[in-house]
Amino acid sequence: MMGAIVLTHRWLGIAFCLLFAMWFATGIVMHFVPFPSLTEAERFAGLAPVDREAARIPVAAAVAVSGVADAVRVRLIQRSDAAVYIVSGSSRVRAVRASDGADASVAIADAALAIAREHARNRGLDAVRTAVVARSDYDQWSVPNGFDRHRPLFRVALGDAAGTEVYVSSPTGEIVLDTTRRERGWNWAGSVLHWIYPTVLRSDWSLWDRVVWTLSLLALIAAILGAVLGIARVKLRGRRMSSPYRGWHALHHVIGLAATTFVLTWSLSGWLSMDHGRLFSRGQLTLAESGVMNAPPDWAAASLLDRQPISPSAREIEWFAFNGNVYRRDRMSLDHQVLIKAGDASRDGPTEFLDVHEIQSLVAHLAAGCGAASVLAVNDDYPAQSAIAGAPVYRSRCGDLWFDIDGADGSVLQRLDSSRRAYRWLYSALHSLDFPFLLAHPRLRDTIIVGLCALGLVFSVTGLAIGWRRLRPRPTRGS
């Protein structure tokens, strides 16, 4: 039995020691430089104030001409070419001109260029030397599936000192991603290597998922066998422990014993990052729950909301369905909005967020046996955060099932059953060390993460040295 463990660990170690070294090194980079994305602050800063005086068709008419039969959200934004409604459903997203309902998708480079320039100017970025670099479905930074409904994408280089590039959605004409030269450079040494994320592989999500899941599982098996072997090979001499090995093997043995717990938990949680519903629930709404949350409303009711004036500083107007009602939220700044419910005399005028009674009424249709909704604490063990600073997140416990709902826009941020709550600790906490105590002390968390990854890297380098010594050609006698 021990012979089989030695042989399996030896060859799996040779095969995966470089991969382990790469994962530990790139993990440090990823902790400080995440994968490029357009933050909500950046997106909102790029919006221009909505032209309140321009003639526009009713929201119900915009939904009708869009062809999005299951529309549950409509946003009004001011683009460089016109005010447009962005109509969103679970199946698709479309943009129509607010003036006449004509198609407002972006098909030519000049239109994308004008949109990118205005976005850059609104954010205070240098936009003098902008140019369209490409129009494509995928590139290295736009492979995540969240961009699927926006493809193809126009990539526009701003030509500024930071090397900023922004991506314009063809269906909506919105900016959906930005990258800088620094982000791109560090991510080649971080996320791309860590996630094994070359475009040719990641553009086929199913293939990428199977490849990385399999590699992660084999790496975990190698780590488990190494831990068993390392502990079994410890020699006890009185009260002292020693290694029977010498040279690189001794270093590998001793450092491996010191790093065993971390290497095992990190390998396990790294493998679980690719679970995607194999062992744990995915946290997605069931069909019945989605039918409640995404039930299309009577959009004609949105006309009642037009009686309420729009603030001159509003940069985005959104109509959304929640519990069979239509709401309008006017967003004046990143952290300030006004929320109005159609035809509700019980509300004392506009408010800022959904209240606990509205959440409770909706959740009663989602599941049975729900207790009173409560506002989520900032330091909750299962954190969820609204995109709007200061907006409450409500948690409703329905027996074993929990729903976290954003008070700003009524969206479900988390669906937590017992499986998903266990996954939060086995994956996120073990892999990112986002334990509440460490999140409250970020510098300590940074130090621990860098220190542990550095220890894992040194351990992997000893494995590389052993593997090289075993694989390198040996000189023949007499040569």
N, C-alpha and C positions, 0 to 999 in steps of 0.2 A: 504493500500500500504506500509506504513512504517513498519507495523508489518511483512509483507513478507520479506522486506529488512533485518530487524533485525534477523529474524529466519534463512534466507539463509546465511547471513554473519556469524552468530554465528557458524553454523555447518560447513560451508566451512572453516572458520577460525580455528576451532578445527582440521579439517582434514589436513589443509595445513600450520599451523603455524610452525611445525617442518621442513617442506620442505622449507619454506621461510628462516628460520634460517640457514639451511644448505646452501642454495644458496648464502646468504650474506657472510657467513664465508668462503665458498670455493671460492667465487669470489675474495676475498683478496689473497688467495693462488695462484689462477690462474694468477692473474696480475703479479706476480713475478716469477712463475715457470710454463711455458706453457707445453702443452702436448709434450711428447718426439718426436723428429724428427731428421733426419739426415740433417743438414744444408748443403748448397752448399759448404761452406768453408770446412766442415768436409769431405764431399764426395770427393772433388777435392784433398784435402791433402792426401787422402788415395790412390790416383792413382800413378802408377809408370810410368816413361818415356816410350813412345812407342818405340819399337825396330824398327828402320828405315831400318835396313839391312836385316831383316827377309823377306823371300819370302812370298808374299800374293797374293791371287786371286783378280781380279778387283771387285770394288764395285757392278757393275751390276751383276756379277756372284754370289756374296754373297746374293743379293736381290733375285735372281732367286732360289737359293737352299734353302733359308729360308722358302719359301712358303708363305710369307707375301705379298699378292697380292696388298694391298693398301699402301705399304711402302712409307713414306714421309721423314723419317730420318734414317740415318745409322751412328753409332759411332764406332770408332776403339779405343779399350783400351787394355792395357797390363795386363793380369791377371797372377797369379802365375804359372798357367799351360801352358798358351799360349796367343798369341795375338788373340783377338776375335772381330768380327763385331757384334754389337747389332743393329738388324734391327727392326724398330718400325713402326707400322701403327695404324690406329684407332681401328682395331679389335684385334690385338695381338702384342706381342713382342717376338723375338727369338734371340738366340746367335748362331753364327756359327764360326768355327775356321778360322782365316784369312789365314792360310797356305793352306788348302784344301777344305774348305766349309763344313766340317763335323759338326754334331750337337755338340754344346758346352754347352748344358744345364748341370746342376749339379744335379746328382742323388744320389751320395754317400756322407757320412759324411766326409770322409777323404779329399775330394776335397774342400768341404765347409770350413773345418778347415784350409787348406792351404791358401785359399783366405782370410779368416778372419785374419790369422797371418800376411800376407803381408800387408793388409790394416792397421793393428795396427802398424806395424813397420814403415810404411811410415808416419804415423801420430805421431810417437814418443811415442806410448803407450806401456806399458809393455805387452808382448805377450808370456811370458814363460810358463804360466800355462793354456793355452787355452783348452777348451773342448766343444764339441757339447752337448748342453743341451736338445734340442728337434728339431723335424722336424714336423711342423704342419701348418694347414691352418690359424688358428686364435689363438692368445693369447691376454692378456689384452692390449698390446701396439701396436699390429698390426691389430686391427679391422677396422681402416679407409679404405674406399673403394679404395683409391689410391693404395693399395697394392694388389688388386685383380689379376692383370695380373702377379704378381710375386709369387703367392702362388703355392705350399707350400713353407714355409720359414724355413731355418735352423737357429736356435738361438744358437749363440756361445758365451760362457762366456770367457772373456779374463783372468779372475783371477787376475786383477790388484787391486790396493788399492781403486779405485773409484767404483769397482764392475761393470765395463762396460760390456755390452752385445751387440753384433752386429747381424744383421739379413741378411742372404745371400739368394738372389733370386734363386729359382730353375731354372727358364727358362733362366736367363742371367748370373748368377754367380756374380752379383754385390752386394755390400753392399747397402741396401736400408733403413736401420733404425739402430739407436743405442740408448741405454738408459744407464743411470748410476743409482747406488743405490740411490743417492739423488733424482734424477728425479722420479724414481719409488715410493719412499716413499712419497714425497710431492704430487704426483699426486693421490695417494690413498686418500689424504685429500683435493684434489683440483678437477681436471678435472673429475675423475671417478665418484665422488659423484655429482658434479655440473651438468654433462651431463647425469646422471643416466646411466652409461656406463659399467655395468658388461658385460663380454664377452658373456655370454649366451643370453643376450638381444641384444647387439649391433651387434653381428654377423648376425642377421636378420635385415637388415637396415630398411625395410618397417615396421616391427613390432615396432622397436625402435622409428622410426619417428612418428608413430601414438600414441604411449604411451606418449612420452614426449610432443608432440604437445597438446594432450588432457589435460595432467596435467598442462602445462603452461597456457592454456586457462582458466581452472577452477581457477587457482591461480590469473590470471588477473581479472576475475569476482569477486573473493573475495576481491581483492584490491579496485576495483571500488566501490563495495557496501560499503566497509569500509570507503572510502573517502566521499561518499554521507552521510552515517550515522554520521560520525565524524563531518562534517560541520553542519549538521542539528541539532546536539545535543549541539552545542556551545551556551552558555548562555551569553547574553549581560547585563551588569550591569553598566549603564552609559557608560563610555568610556572603561570599562574593559570587557575582555572576560574571562569566567570561564567554568569549566567542571562540569556537574551535578553528576559525578561519584566520587567514593572514592577508595582508595587503588590501587590495580593493575589495575582496570578498568580506574581510573583517569590517571595513568601513560601511559597506552595504548592509551588513548584518546589524551593526550597532546603531547606525542612523535609522535603519528600518524599524528597529525595536522602538526607538524614540518617537518615530513618526507614525507608528502603526495605526493608532486610533484615528488620526487626522486623514491618513491616506485611505483607510477603509471607508470612513464616513464621507469623504469627498468623492471617492470613486462611486459609492452607492448613490449619493445625491446627484452626482453628474449623470449617472445612468438614468435615474428617475426624472431628470429634466427632459428626457426624451420619452416619457411614459405615454403621453397623449391618449389616455384612456385604456391602456393595456391592463394595468393593475388597479388604478385609482380612477374615480369619477373625474370628469373633465370640467365640472363647474358650469356646465351649460344648461340653459333652461330646457325643460322637456317640451314636447310639442304642445301639450295642453297649457303649460305655463307661458310659452311663447305666444300662444293664441290669445291669452289674456293681455300680456304686455304689449303685443304688437297688433292689437285689433284696430283696423282702420276706423276712424271716427266719421261722423257726419261733418265733412269739411265745410258745408254751408254755414255751420255755426261759427266758423272763423270770421264771417262778415260782421258778427256782433262785436268783435274785438276792434274793428276798424274805427269804432266810435271813440276809442281811447286815443288821444294824440300820441305821436311818436316823439321822443325826446330829440332835440336837435343834435345831441352828441352821440346818438345811438350808432354803433358801428355794425351791429348784426341784430336782425330780428328773426326770432324762431317761433314757429307754431308747432306744437307737438300734442299728441294724443296721450292721455293718462286716465285710466279708469273710465273710458268712454266719453271723456270730456276733452275739449280743446283749450289749450293754454297758449298764451303769447308771452314770450319773454324778450324784453328789450335789453340788450347788453351795451352799456355805456362805456365800461372799462373792464379790465381783466377781473376785477374783484367787486364790480357793482352791476346789478341788473334789477329790472322791475318785472314782476310776474303778474299776469292778469288771466283770470279764468272766464271763459265765455258764459254769459248768462247767469252768473252766480251773484245773487243779491245778498247771500250770507256773508260774503267777504266784505270787509270794511275798506273798499277801494283796493288798489294795487298793493301787493306785498313784494318781498324779495325772493322768498323761497316757498316751496311746498311745506305745509304744516303736518304735524303728526297725525291729525285726523284724516287728511287726504291719503297719507301713506297707509294708514290702517284700513281704510275703505278698499284700497286697491289690493292689499295683501290678502284680505278676506276672500278674494276671488282666486288667488293663486294657490292657497293651501288651507287645510283645515287645522283647527286647534292653535291658531296663532295668538301669542300673547301681545301685550301692548308694545308698540314700537318705541324704541329709545334712540337717543342720539349717540353715535359711536364716539368713544373717547379717543383722543389723539394717540394715546399710548396703548391702544387695544392690542391684544395678542394676535388678532386677525385683522390687520389694518386695511382700511379702504379710504380713499381720498377723492373728493370732488375736484374737477378741473378748476372750479371757481373757489378762490381763496376765501375761507370763512363760511362756506356753504355747509349746512349740516348733512351728514350721512346717517340715515335711519336704519336701524337693524330690527327686523321682526323675526322672532324665534317661533317657528311652527313645529314644535316637537323637536325632532332631530335635524330639521331643515331650517337653515337661516337664510334670510334675504337681506342684502345691504343695498339700499336705494338712495340715489343721489337726490338731495333736496333741491338742487338747482335746476335739473332738467327731467327728473323722474326716471332716469335710466337705472337698470339693475347693474350695480358694480360688482357684486359677488353673489354667487349661489353656493352656500357651504353646507354640505352634508358631512357625516362623520368621516367618510372617506377623504373628502377634500380637506377637512381640517387636519387629518393625519398627514396628508401630503404636504400641507403648509410647513410642518415641522421637519418631515423627512427629506424634503427637497429644499425649500427656500431657506429655512433656518440653518440646516447643515451645510448647504453649499455657499450661501451668501452671508452667513452669520448675522442675519437680521433678527436676532433676539431682541426683545424690547429694551433690555438693559444696555446692550451694545449700541442700539440705535440712538439711545439717549446720550451716549458718549462716543461720538463719531471718530475722534482721534484715536481712542483706544481700539475701536473696531478696525480702523485702518492699519494700526500697528500689528494687531493680531493676524489680520488677513495677509499682510505682506510677509510677516515673519513665518507663518505656516506655509505659505506658498514657496518662500525661499527655502525652507527646510525640505519641502517636497521636491524642489528643483535639484538641490544638492544630492538628495537620495537618488533621484533619477539619473543624475550624472554618473554616480558610482555604478549604476546598472548599465549605463552606456559603455563605461570603461570595461566592465566585465564582459559584456556582449562583444565588444570589439576584439578583446584578447582571445575570445573563443572562436570568432569567425575569421580573424585575419590569417592569411596563409602562413604556415610554419616553414621555416627553411629546412630543406632536406639535408641529410647527412652528406658530408663531403662537398657541399656547395660553398 
